[in-house]
Amino acid sequence: MGKDLTNLEVLATRAGFNNAVRHMNKAIEISGTLKGNTNLGDLLYERDDENLSGERSALLLRMLLVDKLGYISVSSNLEAVTADLSLLASEFQKWKAVDLVAAYHHPDLGLLVANPKIAEELANFGMLRKRELMVIYAGMGDSSAGGSAGSNCLKAAELAISLFEGQKVKVPADLLKGNFSVKRLKKTEAEAPKPAKKAKIAKAAKTSKQPAKRGRQPKIAAQAQVQVSVPAAPPKESVRVAPPVVTAAAPAISKGPVRMTPMYSVVVSNELFHNGNVEAWKRIFASYKAKYPALEVYIYYEGEKILDINSLFKWGKVKHGSAIQFAVSGNDIKDVAKLQRYLVQGASHQFEAFLRGSVSNVLRLFG
């Protein structure tokens, strides 16, 4: 009897019971929509519901794909990783014989689910990391996948894992013929802003204009591309007056599962990434957080996540020419290119431009 009650403890409280009911209602609704060649990754992406993200999506993968539809799953702690996920999406689109769902356990964002045949969804995985868990689900939708069909699903899942690990594979001709072609995402159409709405936003931005600035802000280079790239050289002119200060805005309400940008590189052009560079970066991050309190910035060095930024200058660890990487996570991600350019200057000999004024004030770097 005690064993039977173990999985029902969540129902012992009112909040737990209500959460369980809401989850079951959403699961039943999705289950009714998951017909034919509809992909579960597409459904989750289009709904963009934070209550169906993370570990909650793991429950759906098990219940709907494995238990209900009989999908075959193959998992691996990635021994190596591919560098270009968009090329994988192009390859998976050719596999019309099977439906595929990829689940990647991201070290910072948790469980991420995508239809690997669509590059837009696969891009949300960001940069894959070695030794992180990847699970591929392969099936035939709501059709039976027994016999040779089941063998195709197993083969597809195994080959997909190999491709995510950057291996070269030979794809059987049987996987290229079928009805599981890529459909256009509904979310893409819904995100297109209406003219009236754009005018309203522009008017609001005009009326909320800030007073004239008391000094010049640090100059930045042209806007960076969305892809990971080595930034341009830092500006030659130094800034003698500290930018105005700004107070933090109220945290925004997060809608939908969080996303993460690709990794962006910042090359250290100072002779050493010392304490001054670290303090400049701290003030840059504080300014970004004040402007966008719902977004998070992650720092990486040599593939390792940096929890304490002070560790970057200890013992002369990071020297001239070293590359420090960062990524931003959240829902409405903005000003990443500007953040990159400020960090480039903060990693140069012009870091002092960010140290002007009281340390208790937050610089106004992002408007």
C-alpha positions, 0 to 999 in steps of 0.5 A: 500500500505504501508503494502505491501512495508514493507517486500520489503524494503530490495530490496531498496538498491543494496546490499540488492537486491543482498543478496536477490537474492543470498538467493533465488537462494540457496533456489531454488536450495535446494528446488529442492534437497529436494525430497523423504526422503531427510532431510533438516538438512542433506542438510544444514550440508553437504553444510556447507554454512555460508550464509545458517546458523543462521537466514537465515536457519530460512527462509528455515525452514518456506518456505520449510518445513512448506509452501511447504511440510506441516510439523507440528512444535511444539516448547518449551522453554525447561523446562529441558534438557537431558544430552546425545544427542547421546542417543536421536539420537539413539532413533530418528533413530528408528522413520522411519515413519516420517522425523524430523528436529530440530532447537535450538536457542543457546544463543551464536551461534544463530539458529542451525539446525540438523537432530536429527537422526544423532548424529554428527549433534546433537552434534553441539547443544553442551550442551542444556540450560533450557528456550532456544527455541527448535522447532521440525518439523515433516513431510513425506518428499514431500508426503502428511501428512493428516489424520492419517499420520498428526496425527503421525507427530504431535505426533512425534514432541511432543514426540521429545520435551519431549525427549529433555527435558529429559522425559521418553515417550512411542513411538507408534508402528506406528512411527517405520515403514516407509522409513525415515531411516538414510543416510550416510552424504556426508560431512564425506567422503569429509573431509577425507584428501588425502595422497598428501595433507597431505604430502604438509601440513607436508612439509609446517609445517616443513619449517615454524618452529619457532626458538628455545624457550628461556625458558620452557613452563608451563607443561600440563597433557595428552591430554583431551578427547573430552567429558566433564570431570573433569581434572587431578591434576595440575603439581607439578613443577612450571615454573620459566622462562616465555615462549617466546612471539608471535604476533597475526596472521592475522584473518582467513577467516571463512568458513561455520557455526560456531560450538561449543565444549561441555562444559569443566570443570576446577576445582579450586585447589587454595584456592581461585580463586583470582586476580592472577588466573584471570590475568593468565587466561587472558594471557592464553586466549590472547595467544589462541586468538593470535594463533587462532584469528577466534575462540571464548572462552566462560566461564560459572559458575553455568550455567551463562555465564561470560561476565567479567572474573574479576567477578569470583574473586570478594567477594571470589565467586569462591573457592577451589573445584568449577568448571568453565566451558568453550567452544570454538566456530568456524570452525577449532577448535584446541588445546582445550585439551591444553587450558584446561590443561593451565587453570587448572594450571592457577586455581591452586597455580602455576598461577604465571608461566603465569605472567612472563614478560611484560603484553604487550606481548602475551605468546607463549603457543600454538606454 
